[in-house]
């Protein structure tokens, strides 16, 4: 197994274990923001350590930029895929309290922005697409959209796209730093 792929696996497993420990201790909802930041740090670590140790295995030969970038991306994409699949399974089967909380917050925001039929009539004047709709129908459609937009599947796609884009940026940065700073005196 390639070194960069191996470290993508290792760092993904470390984040998954930390996330499960937080769930088992009951602090997963409170530690949500910290876990997101830790996720980004683990992604950067998997890319950087994988690239660094791959270059070390190759006796620090300089090579070409696309090869180093590809090596960095391998660890990043393995990490992104594993974490995305885990997050989907986590929110679908293990703990859906975070998704339920997000949905409740959005529904509350809908009810706060248009609390009654008088406010809905004012809204209809601003947005003609709701002219033929009544207040209850509007609220029902908005709540259906919330439940469709915040689901384990949508969280999976957001993680996959977000982590892949961030892996691309991190891989580019790690490769530039590796070539410009670490390998500046290489053969």
C-alpha positions in Angstrom: 0.0 0.0 0.0 1.3 3.4 -0.9 2.5 5.5 2.0 0.2 8.5 1.2 -2.9 6.2 1.1 -1.8 4.5 4.3 -1.7 7.8 6.2 -5.0 8.9 4.7 -6.5 5.7 6.3 -4.6 6.2 9.6 -5.7 9.8 10.1 -9.3 9.0 9.1 -9.4 6.2 11.6 -8.0 8.5 14.3 -10.8 11.1 13.6 -13.4 8.4 13.6 -12.3 7.0 16.9 -12.2 10.5 18.5 -15.7 11.1 17.1 -17.1 7.9 18.5 -15.5 8.5 21.9 -17.2 11.9 21.9 -20.5 10.2 21.0 -20.1 7.6 23.7 -19.3 10.2 26.4 -22.3 12.2 25.3 -20.4 15.4 24.2 -20.7 15.0 20.4 -23.3 17.8 20.1 -21.3 20.1 22.4 -18.0 19.3 20.7 -19.4 19.6 17.1 -17.4 22.7 16.2 -14.2 21.3 17.7 -14.6 18.1 15.8 -15.1 20.0 12.5 -11.8 21.8 13.1 -10.1 18.6 14.1 -11.4 17.0 10.9 -9.7 19.8 8.9 -6.5 19.4 10.8 -6.5 15.6 10.3 -7.0 16.1 6.6 -4.1 18.5 6.4 -2.0 16.1 8.5 -2.8 13.1 6.3 -1.8 15.0 3.2 1.4 16.5 4.7 2.7 13.4 6.5 1.9 11.2 3.6 3.7 13.4 1.2 6.7 13.9 3.5 7.2 10.2 4.2 6.8 9.3 0.5 9.5 11.8 -0.3 11.6 10.4 2.5 11.2 6.8 1.1 12.3 8.1 -2.3 15.5 9.5 -0.7 14.3 13.1 -1.1 14.6 13.2 -4.9 13.0 16.2 -6.4 11.0 14.8 -9.2 8.3 16.8 -11.0 5.5 18.9 -9.4 2.5 16.8 -10.7 3.9 13.6 -9.2 4.2 15.2 -5.8 0.8 16.8 -6.1 -0.7 13.4 -7.1 0.9 11.8 -4.1 -0.5 14.4 -1.8 -4.0 14.1 -3.4 -4.1 10.4 -2.9 -4.0 10.7 0.9 -6.4 13.6 0.9 -9.0 11.8 -1.3 -8.8 8.5 0.7 -9.4 10.6 3.8 -12.3 12.5 2.2 -14.0 9.3 1.1 -13.7 7.5 4.4 -14.8 10.4 6.5 -17.8 11.1 4.1 -19.0 7.5 4.3 -18.5 7.5 8.1 -20.4 10.8 8.5 -23.3 9.4 6.4 -23.5 6.2 8.5 -23.1 8.2 11.7 -26.0 10.6 11.0 -28.2 7.9 9.6 -27.7 5.0 12.0 -25.8 6.1 15.1 -26.7 9.6 16.2 -29.2 11.8 14.4 -29.4 14.4 17.1 -27.2 16.9 15.2 -29.4 16.7 12.1 -32.6 16.9 14.2 -31.2 20.0 16.0 -30.3 21.7 12.7 -33.8 20.9 11.3 -35.5 22.3 14.4 -33.4 25.5 14.2 -34.4 26.0 10.6 -38.0 25.3 11.2 -38.0 27.7 14.1 -36.3 30.4 11.9 -39.1 29.8 9.3 -41.8 30.3 12.0 -40.0 33.3 13.3 -39.7 35.0 9.9 -43.3 34.5 9.1 -45.1 33.9 12.4 -48.7 34.4 11.3 -51.1 34.9 8.4 -50.7 38.7 8.5 -47.0 38.4 8.0 -47.6 35.9 5.2 -49.9 38.3 3.4 -47.1 40.9 3.5 -44.7 38.3 2.2 -47.1 37.4 -0.6 -47.0 41.1 -1.7 -43.2 40.9 -2.0 -43.0 37.5 -3.6 -45.7 36.9 -6.2 -44.8 33.2 -6.6 -46.8 32.5 -3.3 -49.9 34.4 -4.4 -52.0 31.3 -4.8 -50.8 29.6 -1.6 -52.2 29.8 1.9 -50.2 30.2 5.1 -50.4 26.5 6.2 -49.4 25.3 2.7 -46.4 27.7 2.7 -45.2 26.5 6.1 -45.7 22.9 5.1 -43.7 23.3 1.9 -40.9 25.2 3.7 -40.7 22.4 6.4 -40.6 19.7 3.6 -37.7 21.6 2.0 -35.8 21.7 5.3 -36.2 18.0 5.8 -35.1 17.3 2.3 -32.1 19.6 2.5 -30.8 18.5 5.9 -30.5 14.7 5.7 -27.7 12.1 6.0 -27.5 12.0 2.2 -27.1 15.7 1.8 -24.5 15.8 4.7 -22.6 13.0 2.8 -22.5 15.1 -0.4 -21.5 18.2 1.4 -18.7 16.4 3.2 -17.5 14.7 0.0 -17.5 17.9 -2.0 -16.1 20.1 0.8 -13.4 17.7 1.9 -12.4 17.1 -1.8 -12.0 20.8 -2.5 -10.1 21.4 0.7 -7.9 18.4 0.0 -7.1 19.9 -3.4 -6.1 23.2 -1.8 -4.2 21.5 1.0 -2.4 19.2 -1.5 -1.4 22.1 -3.6 -0.1 24.1 -0.6 1.7 21.0 0.9 3.4 20.3 -2.4 4.5 23.9 -2.8 5.9 24.0 0.7 7.6 20.6 0.3 9.3 21.7 -2.9 10.1 25.3 -2.0 11.2 24.9 1.6 11.9 21.3 2.5 13.5 20.2 -0.7 15.2 23.5 -1.7 18.7 22.0 -1.3 17.8 18.6 -2.8 19.7 17.2 -5.7 
